[in-house]
Amino acid sequence: MTIDALGRKCPIPIIMLAERINQVATGGVVAVLADDPAAFTDVPAWCRLKSHEHVGSYELPQGGWSIHVRRNY
């Protein structure tokens, strides 16, 4: 699943992730597309807080990141 949060300021990318992560199977990966610098640190912090796995953050050619989160439960 891909969540397009480009152009949105935190905490909106986190809220979008929290609302949709349960729509993927346990072990599935969600890609959050975000260009707000706060999302680069806030999404991994949310993962630690909620016991999901931050797989990695990858730079997008147009700016921003694709932040991958694995659903653990």
C-alpha beads as a LAMMPS data file, in Angstrom:
LAMMPS data file: protein, C-alpha beads

73 atoms
72 bonds

1 atom types
1 bond types

-500.0 500.0 xlo xhi
-500.0 500.0 ylo yhi
-500.0 500.0 zlo zhi

Masses

1 110.0

Atoms # bond

1 1 1 0.000 0.000 0.000
2 1 1 1.169 3.530 -0.731
3 1 1 -0.029 6.557 1.212
4 1 1 0.543 9.820 -0.663
5 1 1 1.121 12.516 1.953
6 1 1 3.229 14.739 -0.310
7 1 1 2.549 18.394 0.377
8 1 1 1.018 17.682 3.773
9 1 1 2.551 18.859 7.026
10 1 1 2.992 16.665 10.075
11 1 1 1.108 15.244 11.839
12 1 1 -1.064 14.508 8.781
13 1 1 1.268 11.793 7.346
14 1 1 1.255 10.042 10.756
15 1 1 -2.524 10.292 11.011
16 1 1 -2.932 8.877 7.493
17 1 1 -0.577 5.987 8.350
18 1 1 -2.358 5.240 11.644
19 1 1 -5.751 5.185 9.895
20 1 1 -4.647 2.818 7.126
21 1 1 -1.988 0.461 8.508
22 1 1 -4.618 -2.072 9.587
23 1 1 -5.719 -2.393 5.951
24 1 1 -2.565 -4.373 5.125
25 1 1 -1.867 -7.889 6.317
26 1 1 0.460 -8.476 9.247
27 1 1 3.962 -8.465 7.771
28 1 1 2.858 -6.225 4.912
29 1 1 4.652 -2.989 4.074
30 1 1 3.149 0.485 3.758
31 1 1 5.039 3.190 1.863
32 1 1 4.367 6.709 3.125
33 1 1 5.316 9.357 0.567
34 1 1 6.113 12.580 2.416
35 1 1 8.111 15.738 1.855
36 1 1 7.694 17.426 5.240
37 1 1 11.099 17.140 6.991
38 1 1 9.315 16.304 10.267
39 1 1 7.888 13.124 8.700
40 1 1 11.435 11.831 8.098
41 1 1 11.920 11.523 11.878
42 1 1 8.312 11.313 13.074
43 1 1 7.309 8.206 11.097
44 1 1 10.220 6.082 12.470
45 1 1 9.447 7.421 15.974
46 1 1 5.781 6.425 15.539
47 1 1 6.939 2.939 14.487
48 1 1 8.935 2.546 17.699
49 1 1 6.028 3.843 19.781
50 1 1 3.518 1.485 18.113
51 1 1 5.865 -1.545 17.761
52 1 1 5.861 -1.559 13.964
53 1 1 9.076 -1.829 11.943
54 1 1 10.623 1.119 10.111
55 1 1 12.044 -0.728 7.100
56 1 1 13.797 2.293 5.595
57 1 1 13.468 5.790 4.174
58 1 1 14.325 6.321 0.531
59 1 1 14.771 9.660 -1.223
60 1 1 12.323 10.433 -4.012
61 1 1 13.644 11.991 -7.244
62 1 1 11.162 14.883 -6.969
63 1 1 12.082 15.540 -3.310
64 1 1 10.845 13.983 -0.111
65 1 1 10.953 10.344 0.905
66 1 1 9.239 7.024 0.596
67 1 1 9.173 5.836 4.203
68 1 1 8.480 2.100 4.476
69 1 1 6.727 0.621 7.503
70 1 1 6.126 -3.091 8.143
71 1 1 2.980 -3.929 10.096
72 1 1 4.007 -6.194 12.989
73 1 1 0.581 -7.071 14.453

Bonds

1 1 1 2
2 1 2 3
3 1 3 4
4 1 4 5
5 1 5 6
6 1 6 7
7 1 7 8
8 1 8 9
9 1 9 10
10 1 10 11
11 1 11 12
12 1 12 13
13 1 13 14
14 1 14 15
15 1 15 16
16 1 16 17
17 1 17 18
18 1 18 19
19 1 19 20
20 1 20 21
21 1 21 22
22 1 22 23
23 1 23 24
24 1 24 25
25 1 25 26
26 1 26 27
27 1 27 28
28 1 28 29
29 1 29 30
30 1 30 31
31 1 31 32
32 1 32 33
33 1 33 34
34 1 34 35
35 1 35 36
36 1 36 37
37 1 37 38
38 1 38 39
39 1 39 40
40 1 40 41
41 1 41 42
42 1 42 43
43 1 43 44
44 1 44 45
45 1 45 46
46 1 46 47
47 1 47 48
48 1 48 49
49 1 49 50
50 1 50 51
51 1 51 52
52 1 52 53
53 1 53 54
54 1 54 55
55 1 55 56
56 1 56 57
57 1 57 58
58 1 58 59
59 1 59 60
60 1 60 61
61 1 61 62
62 1 62 63
63 1 63 64
64 1 64 65
65 1 65 66
66 1 66 67
67 1 67 68
68 1 68 69
69 1 69 70
70 1 70 71
71 1 71 72
72 1 72 73
